[in-house]
Amino acid sequence: MNVAQLIQNLLNRLTNEEREGRKAFGLPPDHVLDFSDFPVRFSKQIVSELDPATAEALRQYPTNPSLRLIRAFVLVLIGRYADADSELAVYQNLAPAEHMGQMRFAARPNSPPSSGLPAIHGRWPDRPSFFIACDKRYFQIFAAPLLRSLAVQSPGAPIHIHMMDTDADQWRRLAPLDLDITSTHENAASFIAGHGIKPETYYNTARMLRFAEAAAQSEHTLCTIDADGLVVRNPMHLLANGCGMRIRAGRFEPVHHFSACVVTLRKEPTGYARTIANILDGLMHKPFWGADQYALFAAWLHCRPHLTLYGPETARVDGASIDGTLAFTAGAAKGLLMTADTPYAALFRRYSAVQS
């Protein structure tokens, strides 16, 4: 087996062995419950083999961008963040069109702060609130069912809606819902077009930026929920927490270590929310898919705030069970929700069929 085949074999095994080890030990495969398990617990041997294998591969093929990126991710896994930054800088030079090369872990990204971001109209919430941000299309398909599920499980719950396109009052069509709604909006169309950004990539990145900006000035806890999630049980206890989120073990790419499906933040001494916002602000001209989760992780490395780790009782993510406070789906499954035979899809159809 040559070194390239060895690396691919190890990468293929990494997440699976971590998940199987966690299940065998009675731990949830998709939720870290203790930071001693992060980033890996049951696949440490694989990581130790990836270290020399990737170093040797780069000695043989020093100008291969993919190998350079893989090497950087291995260094992140073993905690050599400054070395990872050096590899990412080389990768950025080798593949300037690949925006993931902007990532940094020991140092903040070297992209200049963005300018000309769309103006925010309205005021961020000044009370404990749930928070969702999306565009009009995503609101109609996904956020409306989410809001209906929240109204059922927690009547009168406070929620802040941030719309990222011209239909700022989209949410008012749900006015009969028993929710206490505040809102802001921005018109991102000209910024997106002017910088050649895929709209979905902008929305994915900006929704965490806007949430972090709101939380950085809030003395109260804010909780962002993926707009394509659903509320299964009363989630009000999340607004009594400080900083918290779901974290995953055994994931190779650093854009998948910290999950953005449910995040609670507030203004606190380490400046965690502000650091997340600053990192994302520096990426907004060239955002990449997963930048939101990268920022959660990289900012944590700098600030080390105390985090409440949300387990499956808070965030169910596999679609096969909705036995938790919140439930989520992802990837291709989102396109099958009107026909799929899963508990999540059935619940989604229930709330999609409701007319407000």
C-alpha positions as CSV (number, residue, x, y, z in Angstrom):
1,M,0.0,0.0,0.0
2,N,1.5,3.4,-1.0
3,V,1.3,6.4,1.2
4,A,-1.7,7.9,-0.6
5,Q,-3.7,4.7,-0.2
6,L,-2.7,4.4,3.4
7,I,-4.0,7.9,4.1
8,Q,-7.3,7.3,2.3
9,N,-7.7,4.0,4.3
10,L,-7.1,5.8,7.6
11,L,-9.5,8.6,6.7
12,N,-12.2,6.1,5.8
13,R,-11.8,4.4,9.2
14,L,-11.5,7.5,11.4
15,T,-15.1,8.6,11.9
16,N,-16.6,5.1,11.8
17,E,-14.3,3.7,14.4
18,E,-14.9,6.7,16.7
19,R,-18.7,6.3,16.3
20,E,-18.6,2.5,16.9
21,G,-16.3,2.9,19.9
22,R,-18.7,5.5,21.4
23,K,-21.7,3.3,20.9
24,A,-19.9,0.3,22.4
25,F,-19.1,2.3,25.4
26,G,-22.7,3.5,25.8
27,L,-22.0,7.0,24.6
28,P,-24.0,8.9,21.9
29,P,-22.1,8.7,18.6
30,D,-23.1,12.2,17.5
31,H,-22.7,14.2,20.7
32,V,-19.7,14.9,22.9
33,L,-20.7,14.9,26.6
34,D,-17.3,15.6,28.0
35,F,-14.4,17.6,26.5
36,S,-12.0,14.7,27.4
37,D,-13.5,12.9,24.4
38,F,-12.8,15.7,22.0
39,P,-11.6,15.6,19.3
40,V,-11.2,11.8,19.4
41,R,-11.3,9.1,22.1
42,F,-11.6,5.8,20.4
43,S,-9.7,6.5,17.2
44,K,-6.5,8.0,18.6
45,Q,-4.4,5.3,17.0
46,I,-5.7,6.3,13.6
47,V,-4.7,9.9,14.2
48,S,-1.3,8.9,15.4
49,E,-0.8,7.0,12.1
50,L,-2.1,9.8,10.0
51,D,0.5,12.2,11.4
52,P,3.6,10.5,9.9
53,A,1.7,9.3,6.8
54,T,0.6,12.8,5.8
55,A,4.1,14.2,6.6
56,E,5.7,11.6,4.3
57,A,3.1,12.3,1.6
58,L,4.0,16.0,1.6
59,R,7.7,15.2,1.4
60,Q,6.9,13.3,-1.8
61,Y,4.4,15.7,-3.2
62,P,5.0,19.1,-1.7
63,T,2.9,21.1,-4.2
64,N,-0.3,18.9,-3.9
65,P,-3.0,21.2,-2.5
66,S,-5.2,18.4,-1.3
67,L,-2.4,16.7,0.7
68,R,-1.5,20.1,2.2
69,L,-5.1,20.6,3.4
70,I,-5.3,17.0,4.8
71,R,-2.0,17.6,6.6
72,A,-3.4,20.8,8.1
73,F,-6.5,19.0,9.3
74,V,-4.4,16.2,10.9
75,L,-2.4,18.9,12.8
76,V,-5.6,20.4,14.1
77,L,-6.7,17.0,15.4
78,I,-3.5,16.6,17.3
79,G,-3.6,20.2,18.6
80,R,-0.6,21.6,16.7
81,Y,-2.5,24.7,15.7
82,A,0.4,27.0,14.7
83,D,1.7,24.2,12.4
84,A,-1.8,23.8,11.0
85,D,-1.9,27.5,10.2
86,S,1.4,27.3,8.4
87,E,0.1,24.5,6.2
88,L,-3.1,26.4,5.5
89,A,-1.1,29.4,4.4
90,V,0.7,27.2,1.9
91,Y,-2.5,25.7,0.8
92,Q,-4.0,29.2,0.3
93,N,-1.1,30.0,-2.0
94,L,-1.5,26.7,-3.9
95,A,-5.2,26.9,-4.3
96,P,-6.3,30.6,-4.0
97,A,-9.8,29.9,-5.3
98,E,-10.5,27.6,-2.5
99,H,-11.8,29.8,0.3
100,M,-11.3,27.3,3.0
101,G,-7.7,28.2,3.0
102,Q,-8.6,31.3,5.0
103,M,-9.0,29.2,8.1
104,R,-6.6,29.8,11.0
105,F,-6.5,28.3,14.4
106,A,-3.5,29.6,16.4
107,A,-4.0,33.1,14.9
108,R,-7.1,34.8,13.7
109,P,-7.7,34.7,9.9
110,N,-5.6,37.2,8.0
111,S,-8.4,38.3,5.8
112,P,-9.1,42.0,6.4
113,P,-12.3,43.0,8.1
114,S,-15.1,43.2,5.6
115,S,-16.6,46.5,4.5
116,G,-19.9,47.3,2.9
117,L,-21.9,44.5,4.6
118,P,-25.6,45.0,4.3
119,A,-27.0,47.4,6.9
120,I,-29.2,45.9,9.7
121,H,-32.6,47.5,10.0
122,G,-34.2,47.2,13.4
123,R,-32.8,46.3,16.8
124,W,-31.3,43.1,18.2
125,P,-33.4,41.5,21.0
126,D,-32.8,42.9,24.5
127,R,-34.3,39.9,26.4
128,P,-33.8,36.1,26.4
129,S,-34.9,35.0,22.9
130,F,-34.7,32.3,20.4
131,F,-33.2,33.5,17.1
132,I,-33.5,32.4,13.5
133,A,-32.1,33.9,10.4
134,C,-32.8,33.0,6.8
135,D,-34.0,34.3,3.4
136,K,-37.6,34.4,2.2
137,R,-37.6,31.0,0.4
138,Y,-36.1,29.2,3.4
139,F,-38.5,30.9,5.7
140,Q,-41.5,29.7,3.7
141,I,-40.3,26.1,3.4
142,F,-38.6,25.5,6.7
143,A,-38.8,28.3,9.3
144,A,-42.6,28.5,9.2
145,P,-43.0,24.9,10.3
146,L,-40.3,25.6,13.0
147,L,-42.3,28.6,14.3
148,R,-45.5,26.6,14.4
149,S,-43.8,23.8,16.4
150,L,-42.4,26.4,18.8
151,A,-45.8,27.9,19.3
152,V,-47.3,24.5,20.1
153,Q,-44.6,23.5,22.5
154,S,-44.0,26.9,24.2
155,P,-46.9,29.3,23.7
156,G,-45.8,32.9,23.9
157,A,-42.2,32.1,23.6
158,P,-39.9,35.0,22.6
159,I,-38.3,34.7,19.2
160,H,-36.3,37.0,17.1
161,I,-36.5,36.7,13.3
162,H,-33.7,38.1,11.1
163,M,-34.7,38.2,7.4
164,M,-31.9,38.4,4.8
165,D,-33.8,39.6,1.8
166,T,-36.3,42.2,0.8
167,D,-39.4,40.6,2.3
168,A,-38.7,41.9,5.8
169,D,-42.3,41.3,7.0
170,Q,-42.6,37.7,5.8
171,W,-43.1,36.6,9.4
172,R,-46.2,38.7,9.8
173,R,-48.1,36.2,7.8
174,L,-47.8,34.0,10.8
175,A,-49.1,36.7,13.2
176,P,-51.9,34.4,14.6
177,L,-49.2,32.2,16.1
178,D,-48.9,32.4,19.9
179,L,-45.3,33.7,19.8
180,D,-43.7,37.0,21.0
181,I,-41.8,38.0,17.9
182,T,-39.2,40.7,17.3
183,S,-37.4,41.2,14.1
184,T,-34.6,42.7,12.1
185,H,-33.8,42.5,8.4
186,E,-31.1,43.2,5.8
187,N,-31.1,43.3,2.0
188,A,-28.2,41.1,1.0
189,A,-28.9,40.8,-2.7
190,S,-26.5,43.5,-3.9
191,F,-23.7,42.4,-1.7
192,I,-24.1,38.8,-2.8
193,A,-24.2,39.7,-6.5
194,G,-21.4,42.2,-6.2
195,H,-19.0,39.6,-4.7
196,G,-20.1,36.7,-6.8
197,I,-21.2,34.7,-3.7
198,K,-23.6,31.8,-3.9
199,P,-26.7,33.0,-2.0
200,E,-27.0,29.9,0.1
201,T,-23.3,30.2,1.2
202,Y,-23.9,33.9,2.2
203,Y,-27.0,33.0,4.2
204,N,-25.3,30.0,5.9
205,T,-22.4,32.2,7.0
206,A,-24.3,35.4,7.7
207,R,-26.9,33.8,9.9
208,M,-24.2,32.9,12.4
209,L,-22.5,36.3,12.0
210,R,-25.8,38.1,12.8
211,F,-26.6,35.8,15.7
212,A,-23.1,36.3,17.2
213,E,-23.4,40.1,16.7
214,A,-26.7,40.1,18.6
215,A,-25.4,37.9,21.4
216,A,-22.2,39.9,21.8
217,Q,-24.2,42.9,23.0
218,S,-26.8,40.9,25.0
219,E,-26.8,40.5,28.8
220,H,-29.4,37.8,28.1
221,T,-29.0,34.3,26.6
222,L,-30.0,34.0,22.9
223,C,-30.5,30.6,21.3
224,T,-30.2,30.1,17.6
225,I,-31.9,27.1,16.1
226,D,-31.4,25.9,12.5
227,A,-34.3,27.3,10.6
228,D,-34.9,23.8,9.2
229,G,-35.2,22.2,12.7
230,L,-38.3,21.5,14.7
231,V,-39.3,21.9,18.3
232,V,-40.5,18.7,19.9
233,R,-40.7,19.7,23.6
234,N,-40.7,23.0,25.5
235,P,-37.2,24.5,24.9
236,M,-37.4,27.5,27.3
237,H,-34.8,26.0,29.6
238,L,-32.2,26.7,26.9
239,L,-32.7,30.4,27.5
240,A,-31.5,29.9,31.1
241,N,-28.1,28.6,29.9
242,G,-25.0,30.6,29.1
243,C,-22.8,29.4,26.1
244,G,-23.6,26.0,24.8
245,M,-23.8,23.9,21.6
246,R,-23.5,20.4,20.2
247,I,-19.9,19.1,19.6
248,R,-18.9,16.0,17.7
249,A,-16.0,13.6,18.2
250,G,-14.2,11.8,15.5
251,R,-14.9,14.2,12.7
252,F,-11.9,14.9,10.4
253,E,-12.7,18.3,8.9
254,P,-12.6,21.2,11.5
255,V,-15.7,22.6,9.9
256,H,-17.6,19.7,11.4
257,H,-16.2,19.7,15.0
258,F,-18.7,22.2,16.4
259,S,-22.3,22.0,15.3
260,A,-24.4,25.1,14.5
261,C,-27.8,23.4,14.7
262,V,-28.4,24.8,18.2
263,V,-26.2,27.4,19.9
264,T,-26.7,29.5,23.0
265,L,-24.6,32.6,23.5
266,R,-24.6,35.8,25.5
267,K,-22.1,38.6,26.3
268,E,-19.6,37.1,28.7
269,P,-16.0,37.9,30.0
270,T,-14.1,35.8,27.4
271,G,-15.7,37.6,24.5
272,Y,-16.6,34.4,22.8
273,A,-19.6,35.8,20.8
274,R,-17.7,38.8,19.7
275,T,-14.8,36.7,18.6
276,I,-17.1,34.5,16.5
277,A,-18.5,37.6,14.9
278,N,-15.1,39.0,14.2
279,I,-13.9,35.8,12.5
280,L,-17.0,35.6,10.3
281,D,-16.8,39.3,9.5
282,G,-13.4,38.7,8.0
283,L,-14.7,36.0,5.8
284,M,-17.8,37.6,4.4
285,H,-16.3,38.6,1.0
286,K,-15.2,35.0,0.4
287,P,-17.4,32.8,2.6
288,F,-17.3,29.0,2.3
289,W,-19.7,26.3,3.3
290,G,-19.0,25.4,7.0
291,A,-17.5,28.8,7.9
292,D,-20.1,29.1,10.6
293,Q,-19.0,25.9,12.4
294,Y,-15.3,26.7,11.8
295,A,-15.8,30.1,13.5
296,L,-17.5,28.4,16.5
297,F,-14.5,26.1,16.9
298,A,-11.7,28.7,16.2
299,A,-13.2,31.3,18.5
300,W,-13.4,28.6,21.3
301,L,-9.7,27.9,20.9
302,H,-9.0,31.6,21.5
303,C,-11.5,32.3,24.3
304,R,-12.0,28.9,26.0
305,P,-15.5,29.9,27.4
306,H,-17.3,27.4,29.5
307,L,-19.7,25.5,27.2
308,T,-22.8,23.5,28.0
309,L,-22.5,20.4,25.8
310,Y,-25.9,19.5,24.3
311,G,-26.6,15.8,24.1
312,P,-29.3,13.9,22.2
313,E,-31.9,14.8,24.8
314,T,-31.6,18.4,23.6
315,A,-30.7,17.9,19.9
316,R,-31.7,14.8,17.9
317,V,-29.9,14.8,14.6
318,D,-30.4,11.4,13.0
319,G,-34.0,11.7,11.7
320,A,-34.7,8.2,13.1
321,S,-35.8,9.6,16.5
322,I,-37.4,12.8,17.6
323,D,-37.2,11.9,21.3
324,G,-35.6,15.2,22.4
325,T,-36.2,18.9,22.8
326,L,-35.2,19.8,19.3
327,A,-34.9,17.7,16.2
328,F,-32.9,18.3,13.0
329,T,-32.3,16.9,9.6
330,A,-29.6,17.6,7.1
331,G,-28.2,17.1,3.6
332,A,-30.3,15.2,1.0
333,A,-32.9,14.2,3.6
334,K,-34.2,17.8,3.6
335,G,-35.3,17.3,0.0
336,L,-37.3,14.1,0.9
337,L,-39.4,15.4,3.8
338,M,-42.7,15.4,2.0
339,T,-42.4,11.7,1.2
340,A,-39.9,10.1,3.6
341,D,-41.0,7.5,6.1
342,T,-39.2,8.9,9.1
343,P,-40.5,10.4,12.4
344,Y,-38.9,13.7,11.6
345,A,-40.5,13.8,8.1
346,A,-43.9,13.0,9.5
347,L,-43.6,15.8,12.1
348,F,-42.4,18.2,9.4
349,R,-45.4,17.4,7.2
350,R,-47.7,17.9,10.2
351,Y,-46.4,21.5,10.8
352,S,-46.1,22.2,7.0
353,A,-49.8,21.4,6.5
354,V,-50.9,23.9,9.1
355,Q,-52.2,27.2,7.7
356,S,-51.5,30.4,9.7
